[in-house]
Structure formats: C-alpha cells, structure tokens
Amino acid sequence: MLRHSHDKRSTCIGCLFHNKMRTFANQFSSDRRGSIAIIFALTAAIVFAMVGGAVDYGRWLPARSKTLNAMDSAVLAAGRVLQLNPANTEGALSAAKQYYDQNKSTLLDTDTINFSVQSGEIVVSMSTSTVKTPFLSIIGIKSLPVNNVSKAILAAGGNAGTHIELALMLDATGSMSGDKIAALKQAAVDLVDIVVWQDQSEFTSRVAVVPFSEYVRLDEPSFIAATNFPTTKTVCTTTGGGKGKGKGKKKTTTCEEVEQTPSQTCIKERSTSSRYYDDAPGSYFDYYDGSSCSPQATLLPLTKDKDAIKARINAMGASGATAGHLGTAWAWFALSPEFSSVWPTTNEPKSYSLLTELNDSGQPKLQKIAVLMTDGEYNRYYSGSDSTTQARALCDNMKAKDIVVYTVGFELSNGSTAKETLKKCATSLEHFYDADDVAALKLAFRDIALKISTLRIAQ
C-alpha cells in the first residue's frame, strides 16, 4: 500500500497567474502617458497571457499526471522486488529508478527524485521537478512545479491493514511422483515466501497445507476431535477355572476401560446432511481403520510459522488415488471458524464477519483464500455422490461464504472433467490456471501469490 503525504504548499496555478497579471497591470497603470497605447498594450498582453497560459497549462497538467503516475509505478516495482526478496534493497532501488525514468514525462525541465528503503518500506521524495512555460514566462512565470506530493511510503505485508488466511490443497497422489511433486513443492514454497510476511505483530498472514490423495490425514488430536473415534476401549481379563494352579476356582472376568489411540488418522466423507457444508463437526466424519492409508503428510492448520509450512510441504510424498472432494472439503474447513474446535487455539481461523468489515483504506480486514491444485480426475469416494459432484457442491458453498477460490490444473487434457471442475470451482475464470508443464505450474503459483499480496495505492 502506498501512503501519500501531501505538501501543504500545493501548486495553485490560478494564484500564480492572478498575482503576475496584477503586477503587470500595476506597472502599466503607474504610467499615464499615451493612455490609449497603454490600454491597447495592456489588453493585448492580457489576451496573449491568457491564451498562452492555456497552452502552457495544457502541457503542464498531463506532464504532472504522467510523472506522479511514474512515481507510483516505480514504488510498486520496488515493492514487488522486496516481496520476492526483502533483503534485495539494491535491486529494489534499481527497479524504482528504472521504472520512473521510463514512465515520467519528457516535458520535465528540471527533475530531482530520491528513492530509499527505510525499515522495509520504499520512500520517495521529489523536489524541484518543473515544466517550462514559454508563454507565461512573458509575465514572469518561467516554470510550473510538478511535485505537490513530497513522499510516498510503500506499506507492504501487515502494514496494509489486512489479515490473510490461505489454504493450499496440494495433490499428493501417485500420478504426481517424480519431477511433478518436486515442482509442486518448489511452487508452493515460493508462494509461501511471498504471502507470509515478516512483521506479524498486528496483522497476520497464515497458511494451511492440505495434502490429499485417497484421503486427508490429520494429526491425532484433530482426528479425534473431528471423528467419532472412541478414545477408550473395554478390555476384559478372565481368571480361575481350568487346569493346574487355581484348579477348581470359579472363573472370574474383570473388565476395565483403557485409553486407545488410532493407528491411522485418515478422514472420509461426513455421511450426514452436513456433507457439503462447514457445519461444526458435531456430526462426525467417517474414518479409515485399516492398516495403511495415503497421503503420507498430515494436514497443517493455519500458521504463520514459515519454517513449519515449508517443512510440511516438503514432507509430501506421492501415492494413492484422487479423492479431490476430500481435499476441497478440508481446505475449506482449515479456513472455517466453525471448525475452531478441531484445531489448536493458535491455529483457529478468524470470524467470517471480518471479510466484509473494511479498514481505514477501504479494504477488507480479512481475506480467506483457497488454492486447489490437482493433476488428475477425481476418482475416489466412499459414500454419497461421486467425488466430482461432491467437490463442485463444496466449492459452491465455500464461495457463498465469500472465500476466494483459485484453482490450478497441472497437465490436464482439454475437455477433461477435472479441468471443468476446476473452472467451476474457481471464483472466476481469471482465478483458474491451466498449467501445461512444470514451468507453467511455478508461474501459476507465483502469479497467485502476487495477486494475493497486491500492492495498493491509497491517497
């Protein structure tokens, strides 16, 4: 965000013209010799000054507008460099100067501008930038100043006054093995570096990682909170009777409740009327109770810990089929305040109400964003309609909560059901990315990251 501080000595072209014309007239009126000639000369001078002044003003106005826009573009360009690498101050200043020189008005007569980086912010100060005035110079106005703006500060990250909550649904199925999963990890880590800003003292940017394949896997406490898994079981022991020692004694059976932990923490659909909604998990989810399940990596709820986010992304493997509706559902649940009971306190999503509350700059106080990525058809489900139907219904209801949905298809064939599902799930077609190769996948994630962290200009 750019905050402009305005110079109190703002340019008043009319004031300059009025003062100079009054001085010019007083000089003529003080000399009463040849009054007719004086009146004619005065009238001609006024007419000439007015016509010439209009020409000069017509040159000055677009020159001023173009130059101030060039200054804004320069600051944004520098800010973009700092977004990608906060330590690259030299590159940021070079980008600012380059953008300014390329975009400023060619009508500037004098031009002094200074760019600096102060506490991670781009600061621009202008002085003595002027446009020559050939006609107005006759009455003593030799130039007009351009810079009524003395400073512009780039407020990036939390200084923009907005919280960000982002859920990454990442395909960890068998078809993603090899170079594809490696590229996905690089793309996702790059996004995290841009979106998660350094100063989180007031406004936070948090990311959740939702790997999916045949299931979505939760950490044990979240799994127990979300399912009807019994945390205790009855264990009975029988003594007495039989041969040997104790023979002839009556059999006795003793039972007690003992704690148990799940051997697997993989989630299935919620087979209730809440299947397509983010209703709080009072109606529990079904779960897998076999010997093994995919994916390998567990879901990471919203966190601002950049190292933890990257570690979870890099822990992903590639195995199993594609239950895209489960990935979609849990990307939503990671953002939903209705699921606060499932996550640790520090990972709880913020209220939906902040999505429509505006900060002092007129921007929402909170953005909730889901990025849904897959490379194949949704081909695994356990109850209800097929995975594609369930995913589309979940997307519709997620968007109805004002969550912005970006989708990324990776090497999907034209006309495929998966590609159509991603188009329907996206907030708009501009939020859908069709990545044909590894390079395009990385560019898609980079573009999403930069859109999420857009640098805005505020007067």
N, C-alpha and C positions, 0 to 999 in steps of 0.2 A: 504494500500500500504506500502511496506517496502522500505526504502531507505537505502542502504548500503554505509557507508563511509569506504574507503579502507586505511589501514595503509601504509604510504609511505615506510616503511621498509619491503617491501614484501619479502617473502621467496624466495631465489634463491638457489636451491639445487645444481645446477651445479657450482655456485660460491663457495659454501662451499667445495664441493669435490675437485675443482681445487686448492684452497688455501691449503687445508690439504695435498694433494698429492705433491704440490711444497715444502712444509715444510718438508715432509717425504723424498723427494728425496735429498734436500739440506743437510739433516743430513747424508745421506749415502755418498754423493759426497765429503763431507769435510774430510772423512777418506779414504786415498788411499791404505791402507794396505789390502792385499788379494783382489785385484780388481775383479777377476773372481767370487769369492764368493759374493762380494758386488753386482756385476751386476746381478748374479742369484737371490740373495735375493730381490733386488730392483724389478726385473721383476716379481718374484713370488708375491711380496706384491702388485704390481700394478694390476696384473691379479686378485688376490684374492679380492682386494678392489673393482675392477670393477664388478666382479661377485656378491660379497656380497652386493655392493651398489645397484645393480639392484634389488636384493631380498628385501633389506630394502625399496627402493623406491616403489617397488610393494606393500609393506604393508602400506606405508605412504599415497600414493595417494588415495586409496579408504577410508582409515580412515579419511583423511581430508575431502573428499567429503561427507561422511556419517555424519560427525559431523556438518559441516556447514548446511547441509540439516536439521539436527535435530534442529539447532538453528532457522532456518526459520519456521519449523513446530511449534516450541514452541511459537514463536512470534504470529503466526497466531492463535494458540489455545487460547492464552491470549487475542488477539484482539477479537475473537469470544465471549469470556465471557463479554468483555466490550461492545460489540454491544448489547447484551441482557440486560445488566445492567451496565451502565457506572460507578456506584458507587462501584461496587464489585471489588475493586483493589486487595484485598486479594485472592479472587477466581481466578483472572486473573494470578497473580504471581504463585499461586499453580499449575494452569494448565500448565503454561510455564515450570516450573521446572519438572513436571511430564512427559510432552512430550519430553523434552530434555533428561532426564535420560533414558527414554525408547528407544530413537532412536539414541543416539550418538554411536560412535564406541567403541567397547570393547577393542581396541588396544591402547587407550589413556593411557599414563603412568602418566602424571600429567594433571589436568583439573580444571581450575578456571573459573567460569562464573557467571555473576551477571545480574539479571533481575530487572527492576524498572519501575514504572509508573510515567511519568513526563508530566504534562499538558494534561492528557488523552491519552498519547502515551506510547507504550511499548518500552523501551530502553534495548538493550542487549549489554553488553561489555564482551569480553573474554580476558583472559591473561594466559600466561604460560601453554597452552594446547599443549602437545607434544606426540610424538610416539617414543618409544625406537628403537635404531638401533644397533642390536648385531654385525653386520659385520662392519659397518662404524665406530664403536667405536674403532676399531683397529688403525685407523688413526686419532682418536681424535674427531670424530663426534658421540657423545653419544646419541643424540636425534634430531628429526626434528620437527619444530614448525608447528602447525595446523592452528593457527588463523592469517590469513592475513586480516581478517575482524575484525575491532575493535568495530563497532557499527552498530546496525540495528534499525531503527525507524519505528514503525507502524503508517502510516498516514491514519486514518480512516475518514469516513464521507467526509466533504467538502475538506479536505486536499488531497483527492485523485484526485482532479482536474477535476471532472466531475459533471455536473448538472443531477438531476433525476426528471422526471415528470412521475407520476404514476396515472392512473385512475382505480378505483375499481368499477366494475359493480357488484352490490350485489342484489341477488334475495330476494325481499320483497313480494312475492306472498302468497296466502292463505295457500299453502301446506308447507310453511316454519314456520308455527306457532308453539308455544311451545318451546321445547328443541332445535329445529333446528335453529330458529332465534337467540336464546341465544348463541348457539355455534358459529354461524357465526359472531356475534358481537365480541365475545372473540377472534376469529381467526383474524378478521380484525384489531382489536385494537392492538394485538400482532405484526402484520406486521407493523403497523404504528410506534410502538415503536422502531422497528429495522431500518426502512427505513428513517425516518425523524431524521436527526442528529441535534446536539445541535448548533454547530457553523455554521450559515448560512450567515456570513458576505461576503464571496466571492463566494462560490458555494452553490447552494440551492438544497434541496430535498423537492419537493412539491407533495401533494396527492390530488386528486379529488375523491369525493364519489358520485357514481351514483346509487341510489336505483331505482329499476324498478319493475313493476308488469304489470297492464293493460296499463299504460302509463309511461312516465317520467315526473316528476313535477319540474318546475323551479321556482326560486324566481321571484317575479313580474317584476323587471326591465329587467332581462334576458329573461323572457317570452315575454315581449313586443318587445324586440329587435329581437327576433327570429321568431316571427309570424307577421301576418298582422292584429293583433287585433287593432281595432280602439280606440285610446285613448280619443277621444271625440265623443259625440253624439248630435244630434239635438233634443232639447226639445221645444215644442210649447205650448203656452197657449192662450186660446180664451176668450175674454171679450165682454160684450154687448149683447143686444137681450134678449129674454126670459121674464119671469115674475118677478114681484117685482121691487126692486130698479134697476134703469137703464133701465127699460122697454121702449121700443121704440128706444133705441140707437142702432146704427148699430154694428153688430158683427165685432170684430177685432181680428186677430190672430197674435201673436208675437212669433217668433222662435229665439232661440239662441243656440250656441254651448257650451256644458258644458263638463267638464272632466269626464271620467269614468274609473273605474278600474275593472279588471277581477275578477269574483267570484271564478273561478278555473284557475289554471295555468298548466294544463296537455297538453302535446305535443303528436301529432300524427305524421304520416309519412310526408315527403315532397313529394307531388304528382306532381313532375316535373322530367325533365331529370337528375336533380342532386340527385335523390333519393338515390343512392348508393355511393355518393361521399361527400367530405367535402368542397364543394364549399361554399364560403361565403354566408350567409343567405340573399342574395338579393332576392332569390326566397324563399318566406316564408314557414314556416311549418303550416300544419293544426293543429287545436287545439280543445280541448273538451270544449263544452259550456253548459254542463248540470249542475245538482245540486250537484254532488259529483263525485270524481274520486280517484283512487289509483295510486301510493302509498301515504302514509302519509308524509314521509320525502322528502324534496326537494333536488335537486342536489346541491352539494357543489363544486364550481370550484377549480382549483389548488390553494393550500395554504400551507404555511409552519407552520401554527398555529396548533400545535399538539392537543391542547385542543379543538379547533373548529372541527377538523377532528373527534376526538373521540366522541364529543357531537353529531355530525350528524349521525355517525354510530349507536350510542346508541338510537337515536330518531326513528330508523326504527321500523315499525310495520310489520304485515304480513296479507295481504288481496289482493284479486283480482286474475285475470288470468295472463298468462305469455306472454307478448309481448317482447320476447327476442331480436328481431331486433331493437326495440327502445332503450333498454339498451345498446346494442352493438354500435349503432349509436352515442349515447350521450357520451359513454366512449371515442370514437374517437374524437368527437367534443370538449370534455374537454381538449384534447391534441393538437388540431389543431390550428396553428396560423391563419388559415383562419377564425376562429370564435372569434378573439380577440374583435370584436365589440360587442359581446354578453356579455362579462364578464367585471367586473371592472378592472381597469388598473393593480392593483397588482395581479390579477388572470390570466393575459394573458399568454398563452403558448409561449415558445421561438420558434425561427425560426427552420424549418426543416433542414436548412443548417448546423447547429451545430452537427447534427447526424453523419456527415461524416468528420467534422473537428477534428483533433487529438490534444491532449495536449502534453506536454513535455514527458510524459511517454508512448506515442503511443496509448492512449486510447481515445475514442470519447469524445468530450467536453460535450455531452448531451446524455442521454438515455430517450426515450419515451417508456413507458410500459403500456399495458392494461392488467388487470386481469379480466377475465369474469367468473362469477360464477352463476350456476343455479342448481335447483334440479328437474326440470321437462321439459316436452315437450313445445316447443314454440307454443302456441295455440290461440294467439290473434293478429289480424292485422285489418287494417281499409281500406286500398286501395292497389292496386298492387298485387304482388305475396304473397304467404303465408309467415308467419313470419320466418320459417326456411330458405326458399330460399333467403329472403332479408338479413337475418343475415349472411349467408355464403358469399353473394356478398359483403357486407360491410366489412367482415373480410379480404377478398382477397385484396380489395382496401386499407384497413388500413395497411396491411403488406407491400404492394407495396410502402408505404411511409416510410419504414424502422422502423415502430413501432413494438416492440417486444410484442407478444401476449401470455400470459399464460391463460390457461383455467382450471376450477375446476368443475367437476361434482360431485354432492352430492347425494348419494344413487340412482343413475341411473341404470336401468336394462340393462343387457348385450344385445347388438344389438339394443338398442333403437335409435330412430332418434336423440334425444337430445345428446346422447353420441357421435354419429358420427359427429354431427355438431360441438361439442366442439373439437374433434380431428382435423377436417378440419380447424377450426378457429385458433388453436394453431400454433405458429411459427414452431414447430416440435413436434413429439410425446413425446419428452423429456420435452416439455412445457405443456403437458396435464396431469392432475391429476385426478384420479378416486377414490374419497373418499367414502368408503363404510359405514362409521359411523362417529360419532361426533369426535372421537379421530383422525381419518384419515383426517378429514377436517382441524382440527387445525394444524396437521403436514404438510399438503399441503401448507397452508398459511405461516407457519414458514419456510419451505424449499424455497418457492418463495422469501420471504424476504431476506434470507441469500444469495440466488443466485444474487439477485439484488444488494446487498451490498457486493459482493465478495471482499475479501481482496487479493490484488495482490502484487506480489513480483517484484520490479523493481531494477535493478542494477544501 
